[in-house]
Amino acid sequence: MKPASTPVEQSILPDNFFMNDLNEEIRVDQLCQSLLKNFHQSLLGRDDCTSLEAGSMAGGADYFLRDYVIDTLRANIFHITARQVRGFAGNWYIHRTLEPNMKELEAILKGVKAFYNYCVENGWIATATGRDIAEICVDLDYFHRRIDSFHALKGDDYLNWCEQCPFK
């Protein structure tokens, strides 16, 4: 892991993102907001990324991190696994969204993938973890099938549908 070099980066240490109570959750959410602003700025600095794409990716990462990881899982954003990303996209997003659709989900996953690549580049997560998360984020056919199967649910099928891709 490379050492943090700027004052903002110094507060972005994986151990600072653990939380045990509401006050810590608020603190972690604020740290995450700051980190997401840095992530957005890094995207804007890339030649291959327009400001619209940067905003979309930062927004997707924000939704995943703050609504799912921090608020729902109450987990450290640097300790997320590919399995949890799959649970988010293949279950949580689908049943928590009024009209789940691939266009929106694909944009969110693009942001998640870019965010965790950013974390690898900064030494905050292992390269293998970033690679595993990236592989999940591009498995769009799987998520399309999950959305279709959700829309086709009848009767008592919901519990079985959830068990096929747990969100936690």
C-alpha positions in Angstrom: 0.0 0.0 0.0 1.4 3.4 -0.9 1.5 6.0 1.8 -1.1 8.8 1.8 0.5 12.0 0.5 -2.0 14.9 0.7 -4.1 16.0 3.7 -7.3 14.6 2.2 -5.6 11.3 1.3 -4.3 11.1 4.9 -7.9 10.7 6.2 -8.6 8.1 3.5 -7.2 5.1 5.3 -9.2 1.9 5.2 -9.2 1.6 9.0 -11.0 5.0 9.2 -14.0 3.4 7.5 -15.1 1.0 10.2 -18.2 1.9 12.2 -19.9 0.6 15.3 -22.6 3.1 16.1 -24.6 6.0 14.5 -22.0 8.6 15.2 -19.3 6.6 13.4 -21.7 5.9 10.6 -22.2 9.6 10.1 -18.4 10.2 10.2 -17.8 7.4 7.7 -20.5 8.8 5.4 -18.8 12.2 5.5 -15.4 10.6 4.8 -17.0 8.7 1.9 -18.4 11.9 0.5 -14.9 13.5 0.6 -13.4 10.4 -1.1 -16.1 10.5 -3.8 -15.3 14.1 -4.5 -11.6 13.1 -5.0 -12.6 10.2 -7.1 -14.8 12.5 -9.3 -11.9 15.0 -9.7 -9.5 12.1 -10.7 -12.0 11.1 -13.4 -12.3 14.7 -14.6 -8.5 14.7 -15.0 -8.5 11.7 -17.4 -8.3 12.4 -21.1 -10.7 9.6 -21.9 -13.5 10.7 -19.6 -16.0 13.5 -20.2 -17.5 15.5 -17.4 -20.8 13.8 -18.0 -19.2 10.4 -17.8 -17.3 11.4 -14.6 -20.4 12.6 -13.0 -22.3 9.4 -13.9 -19.5 7.1 -12.6 -19.2 9.1 -9.4 -22.9 9.0 -8.9 -23.0 5.2 -9.4 -20.2 4.7 -7.0 -22.0 7.1 -4.5 -25.2 5.1 -4.7 -23.4 1.8 -4.2 -21.2 3.0 -1.4 -23.4 5.2 0.7 -26.9 3.6 0.2 -25.8 0.0 0.1 -22.4 -0.5 1.7 -22.6 2.1 4.5 -26.4 2.3 5.1 -27.5 -1.3 4.4 -24.5 -3.5 5.1 -22.9 -1.1 7.6 -19.6 -2.3 6.2 -16.2 -0.8 5.5 -16.1 0.3 1.9 -12.6 -1.1 1.5 -13.5 -4.5 2.7 -16.2 -5.2 0.1 -16.1 -8.5 -1.9 -17.1 -9.3 -5.4 -19.8 -11.5 -3.9 -21.3 -8.4 -2.2 -21.2 -6.4 -5.4 -23.1 -9.3 -7.1 -25.6 -9.3 -4.3 -26.1 -5.5 -4.7 -26.6 -5.7 -8.5 -28.4 -9.0 -8.6 -30.8 -8.6 -5.7 -30.7 -5.4 -3.6 -30.8 -2.9 -6.5 -33.5 -4.9 -8.2 -35.9 -5.2 -5.3 -35.2 -1.7 -3.9 -35.7 0.1 -7.2 -39.2 1.1 -8.5 -38.3 0.3 -12.1 -35.0 -1.7 -12.2 -33.4 -1.5 -15.6 -30.2 -2.4 -17.2 -29.4 1.1 -18.5 -29.4 2.5 -14.9 -27.7 -0.6 -13.4 -25.0 -0.7 -16.0 -24.2 3.0 -15.3 -24.0 2.2 -11.5 -21.7 -0.8 -12.1 -19.5 1.3 -14.4 -19.0 3.7 -11.5 -18.4 0.8 -9.0 -15.8 -0.7 -11.2 -14.0 2.7 -11.8 -14.1 3.4 -8.1 -12.5 0.2 -7.0 -9.9 0.6 -9.8 -9.2 4.0 -8.2 -8.8 2.2 -4.9 -6.3 -0.2 -6.4 -4.4 2.6 -8.0 -4.1 4.3 -4.6 -3.2 1.1 -2.7 -6.3 1.0 -0.6 -7.4 -2.5 -1.8 -5.6 -5.5 -3.2 -5.2 -5.8 -7.0 -6.9 -9.2 -6.9 -10.0 -7.7 -5.1 -10.2 -4.9 -7.6 -10.0 -7.4 -10.5 -12.7 -9.6 -8.9 -15.0 -6.7 -8.5 -14.4 -5.5 -12.1 -15.3 -9.0 -13.4 -18.6 -8.9 -11.5 -19.3 -5.4 -12.8 -19.1 -6.4 -16.4 -21.3 -9.6 -16.0 -24.2 -7.7 -17.5 -26.0 -10.7 -19.0 -26.3 -12.2 -15.5 -27.9 -9.0 -14.1 -30.2 -8.7 -17.1 -31.4 -12.3 -16.4 -31.9 -11.4 -12.8 -34.0 -8.3 -13.6 -36.1 -10.4 -16.1 -36.6 -13.2 -13.6 -37.7 -10.7 -11.0 -40.3 -9.2 -13.3 -41.5 -12.8 -14.0 -42.0 -13.7 -10.3 -45.3 -15.3 -9.4 -46.7 -16.5 -6.1 -44.1 -17.6 -3.6 -41.1 -17.4 -6.0 -39.6 -14.4 -4.3 -37.7 -16.3 -1.5 -36.2 -18.7 -4.0 -35.2 -15.8 -6.2 -33.5 -14.1 -3.3 -31.7 -17.2 -2.3 -30.1 -17.5 -5.7 -28.3 -14.2 -5.2 -28.2 -13.1 -1.5 -27.7 -9.4 -1.1 -25.6 -9.6 2.1 
